[in-house]
Amino acid sequence: MSEPNGSPEPATDSTPVDQHHPHGREAALWKLAVGAIGIVFGDIGTSPLYAFKETFAGHHPLALDQEHIMGVISLMFWSMMVVVTLKYVSVIMRADNKGEGGSLALLALINRSSGKKRKWTAGIVILGVFATALFYGDSMITPAVSVLSAVEGIAVAAPTFTNWILPVAVAILVGLFSIQRTGTARVGAMFGPIMLGYFATIATLGTISVVQTPEVLWALLPTYAIHFFLIDGLAAFLALGSVVLAVTGAEALYADMGHFGRRPIRISWLWFVLPALMLNYMGQGALLMRDDGAIASPFYLLAPEWLRLPLVGIATMAAIIASQAVITGAFSVTQQGIQLGFIPRLRITHTSAATAGQIYIPLVNWALMIAIILLVLTFRTSSNLTAAYGIAVTGAMLIDNCLIAVVLFTLWKWKKRYAIPLLALFFVVDLAYFAANLTKVPYGGWFPLMVGVIIFTMLTTWAKGRGLMVARMRESAMPIQVFIQSAANSATRVPGTAVFMTSTPEGVPHALLHNLKHNKVLHERVVLLTVKIADQPFVSEAERVTLDDLGEGFHRMKVYYGFMQEADVPAALAMCGACGGKFNMMDTSFFLSRQTLLPSDHPGMHIWREKLFAWMLRNAEGAMEFFRLPTNRVVELGSQVEI
């Protein structure tokens, strides 16, 4: 679900590049494919740093013999084929919401497409929100384990500097988060070439090792994975908890689809990333078949001694890129959550005037940095961190199965004889991985679950609290026509325009009632403005504004945005000329209502959730900043609401 800085403009398979020059279209396609390698595959691309090693030397170690090595390689290959190639690349990536992907985008697509038939919507919403909550846990662990596992190569390349591993890792993470506020567009342009070099390097090192032990190629047959389960079923099941590390980051293919398009991502995966990863995994396996002592660091020991220190540098850059994609992904998911009503308004800064997707959210940035550094200092080694890794990913993948099941049956109308076997395969594989990862809960798997539960509670509390507050305000609102008839003729009218921001498009806003009560005047033009977020990523300018003339100088206006767009009320007003003339900002006042919650005799939520919602409401970004209203034209009036 990431929105990487430095990525190209949103693109889909139908993106027009140059209809008259086939070579231009091909060049653009390959440019997008290279960009995808730099952004989309950073997480899964850094898995060779630790995945193979942890399978044999983690919390459930395996015997270093040929049967187990071949079985693990076979499991990794077929996991990539089923989970990444079949599930995400071939099926889920077809379920795009106007080109955008990710759990929240898929959830919005289902809600929009279901129309009035929403018997299961509440359960689907809960699943989609919990997948989003799990993503935040994953976004804390990914940078920690990626950077730490890369820097640990120092212990192999220069053992005398082993004590520097933790300080160097922390310094890299602090530097990475510190540059977020300035944007990374220039650095982002180098992501593709750097990752191309990284994948080429690990593929070459793997090939050299495979050439020395070519029988490892037979591990691509599924019979070796099956044989692994037959000879050592329990060990094979427990090994799935580490094997899944080879496919972490698969969900990024779907989440980043809006930036690169389905076809460039598919090309990058099938023709470059997948072969490079498998060559490296087979190379590590071949190395262990020749020398089981290499289990200390099979990734770095693939390289000759003179290349190990440069390899640490290359791997560290790849880990930084993988972390960058996750960080900007957290920014993107947060923005979507705010727009869709699951997260309070937060300060969002745009780091590029040219690309709308390049955003920076200070609260998310610094909270992530603190959590990640605490993780590094607490777990201290990548091996310890991998115990916490995987459960959030497999949980999110399992939820994606549920969402795609709804898509297959209700949106695409697949026949049961095709859909059921495919879904059964996905559920069996993902349930096996999820169950295997549950065994790691005592060793660190509790962390992403804890983070997921906390964030899920906050997201659902905010959504329910806002719903209750809007419902209470709607119940107590005076009908607008009654107000106009009674107030328009009796109140003094003053020159200018008054825009009353209201979350409910019915009734009279509380700010309007308070303004009339205290100031005893009405402006010549009164606009009741509601910002609505659609269940799609983008709303065109032609569909931005709808108007309703209520008479006596009163107008009802609705402004629509997609969940990937920024709400800019002055810009929307500037587009509108059919509401009593053009809007002049120097002659326009914006009236906002700030709600204060009161205890209720019949609370709509448990008291602790009411207090949590009240705290979130107090600390939310003000509507003035969020809607980009001119600071010297805003009047804020208080109101009290019981929920």
N, C-alpha and C positions, 0 to 999 in steps of 0.2 A: 504494500500500500504506500509506496514511497513516492515523493515528489522531489526528485533529486535536483539539487542546484547544478547548473551547468549542463542539463539535459536539453535535447532539442525541443522544439515546439511540439505540442500534442499532435500525434499523427495516427491515422488508422490505415487499414489496407487500401482504402479508397482515396487516400490523400493525393491530390493532384500535384505532381511535381513539374512535369513538362510533357504535355500530351503529344507534342510534335517530335520529340527527340527520345527514342527508346533508350539510347545510351545515357541520357540525362536521368531518366527514371531509374535505370539500373544503378547508376552512380549514387543517386540519393538513397536507394534501397540499401546499398552496401554501407553507406555512411551511417544510416540509422542502425544497421546491424552492428557496426563497430561501436557506436554509442551505447547500444544495448549491452555489449560485452563489458563495457566500462562501468555501467550502472547496475543493470539488472542482475548480473551474475557474480557480483562481488562476494556475497554471502556464501553461496554454494561453491564458488571458486576457491575460497580459503579453507573449505572443509578438509582437503588433503593434509593440511597442517596438523590435524589432530584426530580425524575420524578413524583412520586405519589403526593408528597406535592405540587409541582408547578401546577398540574392540578386543584387543589382545592383552592390554595392560591396564585396563580400567578397573571398575569395581567388581566386574565379573570376568576375570581373565580367562583366556582360552589357551589350550595347548598349542605351541608353535610347531605343528606338524603340517604336512602337505594337505591332508584332508580338511583341516580347519581353515587353513589359509585359502585354499581353493573355494571352500564353501562360503567364506566371508566375501571374497571378490565376486562370486556369483550372486550373492544376496544384494550386494551394492549395485551391480549392473542391472539386475532385474527390478530393483527398487526404483532406480532412475527411469527405467523404461515404463513401469506401471504408473508411478506417482508423478514424475515430471513429464515424460513424453506423452503418455496416453491421457492421464487425468487432466493435467494443467494445460499442456500445449495443444492437445487435440480436442478436448471437450470443454473445460471450464473457460478457456480464453475466448470461446465463441459466445459466451454469455456476457457481452459487454454492455454497459449502460451508456449509450451514445459515445462509445470509444473508451470509456473509463472502466477500470476494474478495481478489485478489492472488496472486502467483506461489506463495508458500508455502501459502496456503489451497487453491489449485487443486491443488498437488502432494499435499497431505494428502487432498483429495477423491479423487484418482485412486488413491492408495494404499489408502484405505479401501474404495472401491468395487470395486477389482480383486480383493480377497479373496486367495485362494491362487494365483490365476492371475497371476503377476508376472514373466513372461518378460522384459519390457522395463523393469522397475521401476528397475534400476540406472542405465540411461541417462536415464530421465525424471527421476530424482532429481538427477543431475548437471546436467541442463539447468535444472531449477527452482532449484537452489542457485546456479548461475552467473547466472541472471536476478536473483536476490536480491543477489549480489555486485555486479552492474552497477548496481543501484539505488543502492548507496552512493556509487558514482562520480557518478551523476546527482544525488544529494542534495547533493553538494559544489558542483557546477557551477551548479545552478539558482538558489540564492540569490545566488551571485556575479554571474551574468550578469543576473538580474532587477533586483537593486538597483543595480548599476553602470549598466545601460542607462537606468533611470529617472532616476538622479541626473545622468547626462550631459545631460539636458535643460537643466541650468543653463547649459551652454555656448551654448544657443540663446536661452534666455530672458534671461540676464544674463551675457554673454560676459566681463565683467570678473572674474567669480568662477570662471572655468574651472579655476584651480589648486586650487580647493576640492573638486573632484569626488572625488578619491581619499580625502582625509581624512573627508569627509562620509559616503561609502559605508562606510568602515571603522567610523566611529562608529555608524552605523545597525546594522551587523552585530553589533558588540560589545554594543550595547544590546539587540538582539533576543535574543541568546543568554543574556544576563544575566538576563532576566526569565523564562526557562523554568522555573527552580526554584520560582518562586512560582505557576506555573500561569497560564493566560490565559483562564479561563472568562468573566470580565467583558468582556475585550477581544474575545474570540471572538464574543460576542453581536452585536457591531457589524460583523463581517466581511461578513455578507450585505448589509446596507444600503450599506456602503462599496463593495462590488463591484458592486452594482446601479447605484450612481451612476457608477462607473467605466465599466461597459459602456454605460450610457445616454449618457455623454459621448463615448466614442469612436465610438459608432454615429451620434450627431448630427453630429459633425465629419466623419465619412465621408460621410454623406448630403448635407451641404452641398456637398462637393466633387463628389460624383457628379452632383448636379443641374446643376452647371456643365459637366460632360463626360458626358452620359448614355450615350454610345456604349460606355462601359466596361462597362455591364451585359451586353453581348453576350459578355463573357469567361466568363460562367457556362456557356456551351456547351462541351462536351468537344472540339469541333472545333478550338478555339484551342490546347488543350494538344497535340493530335495534330499540328497544323500546326507548332507550336514544334519538335517532334522532327523533323519532315520537313525544315524549312529549316535547322536547326542542331542536329543530333543530339547531338554531343559536348557542346556548351554546355548543352543541355537536360538531359543526364545529369548533368553536373557541378552544374547548378543544383539538382538534387534534394537535394544536400547541405545547401543553405540552405532550400529549400522545406519540408523536413521540420521545420524549426523552428516552422512554423505548427501542427504537430500534437503537439509535445512536451507532455506532460502528459495525453495521451489515456489512458494506463494508469491514471491516478488515478481515472477514472470507475469502473473495475472494483475498484480497491483500496479505495475509500471506499464501496462499495455497502452494507457492513454498517451504516453510520451513517445513510444516508438512504433506502435502498431503490432498486430499479431504476426504478420509475415516476417519482419526483421528479427523479432525475438525467436521465432521458429527456426529461421536460417542460422542464427548465431548458435542456438542450442544444438541442433542436429549436426551441423557441419564443422563446428569448432570446439565449443565448450565440452559437450559430452565426450567426444574422442579424446580431448586433452585430459579430462578428469580420469577417464578409464585407463588411459595409458599410464598415468601417474600411479593410480591405485594398483594396477597390475605390476608396475615397476617396484612399488613398495613390497608387494607380496612376493615377487621374485627374489628381492633382496633378502627377505626373511627366510625364504626357502634355502638360500645359500648361507646365511649367517643370522642365526636367531638372536645374536647379541645386538643386532641393529634395532631391536625393538625399543631401545632407549630413545631413538628419534629417527624413525625410518624415512621421514620426509627429507630431513637435512642430510642424512647419511647416504642418500642416493647420489649426492653431488660429490665430486672429488674435493679434496681438502682445500685446494686453492680457490674453489668457487663457493665455499660455504658462507663466508662472510658477505660477499656480494648477494648471495641468495637470501640471507637474512634481510638485507636492505630491500630487495625486490618483494619478498613476502610481507615485510612491514608496510610497504606502500600499498600492496594489495589489501592488507587488513585495514588500513586507513580508509581506502576507497569503499570497502565493504561497510565500514562503520559510518562513513558519510552518507551512504544510501539509506541506512537504517535511521539515522538522525533526521534527515530531511523527510523520510517516510513518516516519522512521528509527527513532524510539523504538518504534513499533508493530512494525515488521519485526524489530527486535532482540528484542523480547519474544517474538514468535512463534518466532524462531530459537532462543532459549534453551529454550523449552518443548518444541520439536520435536527438540532435541538437537544442533543445529548450532553453537551459540554457548555458551561457558562462562557460568556464572551470573554476573550483574552486579547491582550495586545498583540497584534500581528503587524510586523514590519516587512515591507517589500524591499528586497535587496537588489532588484534589477528593474529598471524602468522599461526594459524591452520584453522581459519574459514574466508573465503574471505568476507562473508557478514557483518562482524563486521567493520563498517567504522565510521569515525568521520569527519564532515565538519565544521571547526571552524566558518565560516561566518554564516552558517545556525543556528548553536548552539546558538551563542550569540545574533543574531537577534531575534530568537524565545524567548530567555530568557527575553530580554528587552521588547518585545511586551507583553508577558504573565504577567510580573510584572506590567507593565502599566495598563493592563486590570484589574488585581486584585485591584490595588490602585484606579482605576477610578470607577469601578462598586461596589467594596467593599463587596458585598454579593453574594452568589451563586444564590439567587433568581433574582437579577438584571442581572447576567451573563446568566442565562438560557433564557432571552429574546433575547440575541444575538446568542444563541445556537439553532441549528436545521435547519436554513435556508440553510447553506452550505451543511449539510448532505443531506437534502431532494433534494436540487438542484443536487448534485452529483448522488443521487439515480435515479433521473429523467433522467439524461444523460446516466446512465448505461442502462436504458430501451431502449434508442435510439440505443446504441451500440449493445445490445443483440438482438434487432430487426434485425439489419443487419446480425448478426451471424445466426439467425434462418432462414432467408430467403435466404441468399446468400452462407453461408458456410455449414450449416447443411441441407439445402433444405427441411425444414419442410413443410408439407402440410398446406395450409391456414386455413383449418377448425380446425386445432390444434393450430397453432401459433397465429391467430388473437384473439380468446377468452382469451388465456393466457396473451398476451400482453395488451389486453384491461383491464384485471383485474389489472395488474401491473401499467398501466398508470393512471387508475381511482384512485387507492389507493395513488400513489405517487403525483399525481396532487392535490388531496385533502389535503395531508400533506403539500405540498409546498405552496398552496394557504393559508392555515391556518397560516403558518409561516410568510407569507408576512404581516400579520396584526401586527407582532412584529417588523417590520422594524423601526418605530419611537422610539421604546424602547431599541434598541440595535442591532436589526437585520441588520442595515446598516453596521455594522463593518465587518462581514465576506464578505458581498457583495463588500464593498470598497476594502478590501484586495484582493478578487478574481479578481476584475477589474484591479487593479494595476498590480498584478502578471501576469494576462492574457496578458495585454499590453506589459509587459517586455518580456514574453516568445515568443509572436508572432513577436515582433519587432526584437528580436535576430534571430529567424528562418528566417524571410524575409530578414533581412540585410545580414546574411551569404549567403543566396541564391543569392541575388543580387551581392555580392562581388565575389562569385565563378563564376557567369555567366560573370561578367566583366573581370575577370582574364582569363577565358577560351576564351573570344572573342579576347583578345590581345595576346594570347599565340602563339608562333611560333611552327609550326609542328616539332615534335621531329626528324623525319628522315631528314628534311632539315637542322636542326641544326647539327646533327651528321655528315652529309656529308661535311658541310662547316667548322666545328670546329675541328673534330677529326684529320684531316690531317695537319691543320695549327697551332693548339695550342700545346704548350709544355706539354708533359705528365709527371707527377711526381708520385713517388711510393705511394702506399696506397689506401685507399677506401674513397670515398666521398658519403655520404648518404644525398640526398636532400629531405626534407620533403615537400610534396605538397598535398593540399586538392583536387586538380583536377587530375585525372588519365590520362589526355590528355595534349599534348603540353609540352613546356619546362618551368620548374619552374623559377620564377623571380630570386630566389636566385642563380640558376645556371648561368643565364645570367649576373647577377651582379658580381659573382665570376670571371667569365671569363673576364669581362670588366675591373675589377680592378686588379686582380692578374695575369691574362693572362696565366693561367695554367689549365690543367685538370688532375684529378687523373687517375691512371691506370684503376681503377674500379669505375664506377659511377652508383649509384643506385637511381632511382627516386621512392620514397616510399610514398604510400598513405595508411592511416589507414581508413578502412571502418567499420561502425557499422551496423550489420545485424538487421533485424526485428524479432529477436528471442533472448531469454535471454542468451544463451550460444552457442559458436561455438567450436567444437572439435579441438584438436591440429592438426589432420589430414587435416582439412580444413582451417587451420590458414593462410597459405601463398600461393599465386599464383605468378608465375614468367613469365616474357616475356623477352627473350634475344633480344635486339635491335641491337646487333652488335657493333663492335669497342669498346668493354669494357663497353657498356651501358646496363643497365638492368632496366626493369620496375617491381616493386614489389608492390603487394597489400596485406595488412595484415588485416585479418577479426577478429572482436570480437563481442560478443553478448552485448546487452545493459545492462547486469548485470555484465559484466566482466571489469577488469581494463586493459587498454592498456599499454603493456610493450614492447616497441620496441626492446631493447637489447635482451630480452628473445626470441622474435620472430626471430631475426637475428641469435641467437645461434642455433636455430632449423634448420636453412637453410644451406645446404652444396652444393646446386646445382646452385650457383650463382657466379661461378668463384672461388670456394673454401670457406673454413670456414672464418668467420669474427673474426678478432682480434680487440678488442675494443681499444687497444693501438695504432693500426694502422688505425683506422677509425675516420673520422671527420663527424660531423652532421651539416648540413647547414640549418638554419631556416630563414624564411622571416617574418618580422614584418610589417604588413600593416598599413599605415597611410591614413585616409580617406580625400578626397578632395571634395569641393563643386562641384556639377554637374549642367550643364545647363539644364539637363532633369532628375531631381532626381526621383529615383524609389519609394521613400517614402516621406511623408510630412517632412518638415524641422525639426520639433520637434522630429519626430521619428528618423531621421538621427542623430541628436545630442544625443538622448538617446542611439542609437546603438553605436555611437562613444565612448561615456562614458563607456558603457559596455565592448567594445573591449579593451579600455585602461586598465580597471581594471580586465580583465580576467587573470586567472593563465597562466603563460608562458608555451609554448609547451614543453620546456625542462623538467620542473617538471612534467607536466601532462603525458608525454610519458616515464618518468623515464630515460631520457637520461643522460649519464655521464657528469657531469658539466664541466670537463676539456677538453671535446672533442666537444664542441658546438661552432659554429660560427653563429652569427645572423646578417642578412643583411636586410636593410629597403627597402620597396617598397611603392609606392603611388597608390591608387585605387580610382576611382570615382564610386559612386553608385547612 
